[in-house]
């Protein structure tokens, strides 16, 4: 088994926990040994929930293996039903307990706890977290909406929103923004699920005219089931970005039978004007590498290319279930999609792409920091700082404004860049200047070794870095024209190129030869 420090997705039972934690009145009994309770921290520490997730662990120990762990599981189910009195009980096993083959789904059928029990069979060694969340939500929808009869008279402008869940990237604020936007456009939202929904809400899903799938990773399976069973169409456009939000509203209004008139809410779009007002030399063709879950990665690439004028130099996802969609999107931008859940593969792809901005997950934030490249987080998995207390949606017109701020601000903005160019020779602003507030205590910079390179007519004094790679003064001046956040990488690549070719000293020509070499 390949070990890694970071994982993009947990096992599928963590996805089931996300659905249980999203809903009200649903409790999850997880057959798991001591130690598997670590997942609680994802909700209480990372998402900063006010209460722990509604999960009961059997927490069997080594000594329990000498007896019947199946009895331990059945006892835990009865105790959970009596103590928490939920409207429905989810039962399943963790990846470790799966090896015992106690069959929680089969054992659940023998229980008489007085409430509906939904068994989950989640293959921990074939599937992962997002699939587990989608499968759990689908099973709940099928259990509580499947036996319903659809009303004869349904308001055509009524809909459900499917997909938002606990631990989702900005899902809470996205739901608020989209519900507000839909209401302004004459759409009546009946149920939002699983986030904040009850079992009774799931039973009411067939009462709406159509569904809206905000997060296909979670809601697509349930939406397809409702379409097949009740003939409910669903909108699949994800409203991330100005263009996608307009398409989304037009699609929803068409499903609701509303006229295709001026969309309400467009006046809130400030990102479009901001993007056009910034110096075009600053934004245009900035190289950006995008990686995350399928929904946010595809949306981010299209916003970067079509709305901000960036050049997408890399696009990928860790979700193999959506590899086809990501590959199709990558073809639009002339890049090869990266489908991998190995962060080392992602790091190498970023190095090879030489981006000026990285849009990714918490993992790419660390990678970009080591490479000294600006980064903005666009997708789960994320850390605590990406569950802000403030209102910070990603969807709708307001979400586009938030995205503009989040993506562009990590870069050095136009006015600041102009000032640095104007004052680049000033004693306080040049590259060798120490921080003014630390001047009295800052250690003096170590003098660089020098080498005199002579020919028949001139003497050239060139600084020799610690790695003994000599640069001419002209080459050093040319290097300083490169933006500071990629200058270190340019220096390393050039020195590597020069060492391989046996070139010394490094001249301006060497610098450009190295650039051409690594651009292939």
N, C-alpha and C positions, 0 to 999 in steps of 0.2 A: 504493500500500500504506500502510495506517495504521501509523505507528510508535508505540511505547509504551515506557515505562521498565520496566514490569512485565508479566509474562505468567503466567497461571495454569497453563498447560500448555505443555510443549515440543512439538516435532514428534514424529511417531509412532516414529521410530527411537530416541528417548530411552526410550519405553515398552518397546521391544524390549530395550534395554540393561538396564532394570529387571528383566526376566524372566531374562536371562542372568546378571545379578549375583545374582539370588535363588537360582538353582539351582547344583548341584554337577556338574562334568563337562560343562558346556555352554559353548561358546565362540562369540563373535559376530564375524564378519568384516564390517566396515562400509566400504563404498565411499564415501569421503569425502575432500574436499580438506584441505589444511593449514588449521587454524583450527577445524575441527569437533570437535576433541578436547576442547573446553571442557566437554563433558558429564561428563568424568571427575571434575571438581570437585564435582559434585552428590553423588557417592558418597564421595569421600575427604575433602572439607572439610565438606559439609553433614551427611551421615549419619555421618561419622567412622568409615568402614570402615578396617580394618587393612590392606587391600590394595586396589589399584585394580581396577576391574571387568574381567571377562574379555573384553575387546574388542580386536581388532586393526583399526587403521585403515589404509587404503591410502595416505592422505595424499599423493595426487598433487598436483603443482605445475603452474604455468602452462605450463612448458616441456614437461610430459608430454602436454599437449593436442595437440601437434604429432605425437605418435605414437599408440600404441594404449593407452588407459587400461584397456581390457578385459584386456589382457595383465598390466597392473599388478595388477588385481583377482585374476586367476587365480593369479598368483605369491604374492600375500598369503595366499590360501586354503591353498595347499600349504605355505607356510612356517609358518602358524599350526597346521595339523594336525600337522606334524612336530615343532614346538617344544613345543606344549602337550599334545598327545595327548589331546584331549577325547573324551568318549563320543558327542558330537553337535556338529555345526557349524551355526550359524545364519548365513545370508548375506543381506545387504540393502544398500540405499543410503540415504545421508542426503538431506535435502531439496535440497542443492546438487548432489550427484552425480546425482540423479534427472533433472536437466536434460540430462545427457549421453546418457541413454537407452542405457546400456551393458547393461541387463537382467541384473543379478546373478543373478536366479532362473534365467534361461535358461543363463547361463554355468555355473552350479553343476551343471547336468545333465551337462556335458561333463567335469567334474572326476572324477578317480579318486584320492580321498584315503584310501580304506580305512575310512571311518567314515560314518555316516548324515549327510546334508546336508539341512537344512530351509530351503528358500528362503522369503523374506518379501517380499511385495509390499505395501508400505505407502504409500499415496498421501499424500505429505507436504503437499500443498496443499489437501486436502479433509478430512483427519482429523488428530487430535492425540494427545498422549502416552498418555492412558488407553486410548483405542481401540487404539493400537499395542500396548500391553501386553496387552490382552485378546485381540487377534488373534494375537499371538505365542504366548501360552499355549495358545490354542485349536489352533493349528497343531502345536505340540509334542504336545499330548494326542492329537490325531488321528493323528499320525505314529507314536506309540509305543504307544498303547492301542487304536487303531482295528482292528488286525488280530488282536486277542486274542479268545479264546473265554471266555465267563464261566463260572466253575465252577458245578457243579450244586448243591453244598451250601455256602451262605454263611451265616455267623452273622448273625442278624437285627440284632444290636446293634453291628455293625461299620460304620464310616463313614470318609469322607475329608473333609478340610477344604480348601476351594478358595478362592483369592483373595489371601491375604497375600503381599506382595512387598517388595522393596527400595524404599526411599524412601516407603513407605506410612506414614501417620500412626500411630505406636505399634503397628505390626503385630507386631513382635517380642514385645512384652509381651502383646498381645491373644491371640496364639496360646498362650502359656504359660498364661494365665488360663483360656481356654476349654478347653484340653486337660485341665487340672486339674479344672475343673468337670464336664466330660463324664465323666471317669474316676470321679468321686465319684458320678455318677448312673448308673453301670453301662454306659457307652458306650465301645466300643473304637475308638480312632482309629488307623486303619491308615496313612494317608498324609496329610501336609500338603504342599500344593503351590500355587504354585511355590516358596515360601520354604523353603529347605533341602532340596528334593527332588532326586533324581537321575533320569536317564533310566529306570533300572530301576523307580523308584518310580512313574513315570507309567504304565509298562506294567502295574503292579499295581492301578491305579485300579478296573478292573472287578471286582476280587476283594472289594470291600466291598458292603454291602447298600444304602447310600444315601450321598449327598453333603450337605455343609453348605457353603453359600455365605456366607462371612463378608463379603466385599467384592464386591458385584455388578459394580462397574466393571471388575474384573479377571476374576472367576471365572464370571460368568453364562453367557457363550458356551460355555465348556467344559462347564459343568454341563448345559446344554440338549443339547449334543452327546451326552454320556454317557447322558442320559435317552432320547434318540431312538434311539441305537445299542444300548444294553444294557438299557433299561428301568429305569434307576436313578433313583428319585425324589430330590428334593433339598429341604432345608429352606432357606427364603429369609428367615426372620425374622432381622434383625440384632440381636444381643443388646447393644445400647447403652442403658443405663438400666435401672432396676429392673423396670419393667413389661415391657419388651421382653425382658429376660433370663428372666423367668418364662414368657412366651409361647414363647420360643425353647426352653427346656428341655421344656415340655409338648409342643411340636411334635416335637422330636427323640425324646423317649421314646415318642411315638405311632408314629413311623416305625420305631423299634426294637422295637415290640411289648411295651414295658414298661408296667406298670400306672400309672395316673395318680394316684400317691400323693404324699405330701409331698416336695417337691423338696429335694434336698440342696444346701446352700450358702446358703440364704436367711438364716441366722443372721449371715452376714458383712455383710449390708446394714446400714450405719449411716447412709447418706445420707437414708433416709426419715425416721428419727427426728430427724436434724439439721434437715431442712427443716421439720418440724412444730414443733420446739422454738424456732426463731428467731422473734423478734417478727413476727407476721403483717403488721403495718403496714410492716415493712421489705421483706419479699419480695413480698407480694401486689401483683400488677398492675405490677411494675417492667417498663418497656418494653424489649424485647430485639429486636435485629436479628440475623438468622442468615444466614450466607452461607458456602458451601464446596462440596466435592464432594457428590454427591447423597446418598450413604449417611450421611455425618456431619451434613449440614445437616438432613435430614428427622428423624433421630434427635434432634438437638439441639433442634429446635423442639418436638418432642413431650415431651421431658424438661422443657424450660423451662415449657411450659404445664401439663402434667399432674402433674408431680412437684415442681416448685418454685414454682408459682403465679405465674409471670411472665406477662406479656401479650406475645405475639409480634406485633410491629408491622412486621416485614419478613422475608421468606424468599426465598432465591434460590440459584442454582448457576451455575457457569461451564460445566457439562457439558450440551451440547445433546442428547446421546444419552439423557439421563434427564430431559428437560424435562417429559414427561407426568407422571412420578411426583412431581416437585417441585410441579407445578401442582395435582395432586390433594391433596397435603399442605397446600399454601397455602390451599386452599378450607376446610379444617378450621378454620383460624384466622381466616378472614374477611379475608385479605390477598391482594394480587395478586402472583404469583410473579415474581421478577426472573431472567430467563435471559439472561446476558450474560457475556462474557469480557473486557469493557472495565472496568478498575478505576475509570475516571472516572465511568462510569454507576453503579457500586456506591457510590462516594463521594457522588454526588448523591442516591441513594436513601437513604443513611444520614442525610444532612442533612435530607431531607424527612420522614423517619420520626421524627426526634427521639428516638432511643433513649437509655436510661439504661445499657445494657450492649450491647456488640457481641460476637457470637460468630462468628469467621471464620477466615481464613487469615492468613499473614504480611502480605499486602497490607492487610487490614482492621486489623491491628495498627497500621500506620503511619497509616492514615486516622483511626482512633480517637484516636491520640496527638495528631494535629494538632487534632482537634475537642475534645480534653480529655474524652473519654468512656472509661470503663473497658472493657477488651477482654480476652477469653480466646481463645486459638487452639484450634480444634477440628478442623482439616482441613489437608491438604496443599493448596498448597505452603507449606512452612514453612522456617524457618532453623535453624541449628545448635542453638539452645537448646531446640528442640522435639524433639530426639533425646536425651533425658536419659540419663545413665548409670544412674540409679536405676530401680527397677521402677515403671512408671507406665502401667498398661493403661487402656483406655477401655471395654472390654467386660466383661460379667459384673457380679457384685455388687461386687467390689473396684473394677472400673472405675467404677461409679456413685459410689463413695466418692471416687475421684480426681476425677471430674467435679465433684462438689459443691464440693470444695476449690478447684478451678481456676476455677470460675465465680463463686462467691460471694465469695471472698477479694479479687478486684479491686474489689469494691464496698466502701463504708464500712460496717462491721458495726454491729449494733444498739447494743451497749454503748458503743462509741466515739462513735456519733452522739448518744446520750443525754448523754455527758460533754461533748461540744462544745456541746450546747444548754444544759447546766447552767452551764458556765463561759464562755459566749459573750461576757460583758462583762468577764471577767478580763483584766488587763493583759498576760498571756502568751498568751492563747488567742484574742483578737479578730482580726479580719481584717487589721488594720493592724500587728499585732505582728510584729517581726522575729525571726528565729531566735535563740534565746538564746545559742547557742554562737558566733554570729557578731556579737553585739550590738556589741562594741567596734570592729568593722571594717566593719560594714554601712553603706552610704551612707544618708543621711537621705532619706526619701521626699520627692519634689518636692511643694511645696504646691499644692493644687488651686486653680484660679481660682474665685472666688465671684461670685455675682450676687445682688443684692437685688431681690426681686420684691415690690412693694408693692401694696396695695389700700387701701380706706378704713379698715380696722381693724387689719390685721396686717402684719408684715414677715416674710417667709420667706427664710431664708438657704439657698441650694441650691448644692451642688457642681456645677461645670461641668467635665466631662471634657475631654480634649484635643481631642475632635472637636466641642466646643462644643454638646453636647447636655445641657441642664440637667435635673437631677432634683431634685424636692423631697425634703426630709428624710424625709417619710413614705414616699415611693416607694422611697428607698434602703433604709429599714428593711425594707420589704416584700420587696425584692429579696434581701436577705440571708437570708430564710427559705427561699429556693430552695436545694437541695443544691449544694454548691460545684462539683461536676463538670459541672453544666449551667447554672451561674449566668452564666458568660461568654456562653454562647449566648443565654440569655434577655435579657441586657443588650443584645447586638448586635441581636437581633430587635426589641426594643422601640424602640431608637433608630432603627432603619431604618423602623419603622412610624410613629414620630413625625415623622421627617423627611419621609416621603411625605405625611402628613396636615397638615404645617405646625403641629404641636402643640409648644408650648414654654411653660412647663416640663413635664417628664414627671411625671405624678401617678400615684397608685395606680390610678385608673380607666384611665389610659393603659396601664399595665402589663397589666391584665386584658383590655383591649380588644385589645392586641397578641397576647396569648395566645390569645384566641378567634379572631383573624384567622388566625394561623399554624396553628391546629388544624384548619382546614377541609380 
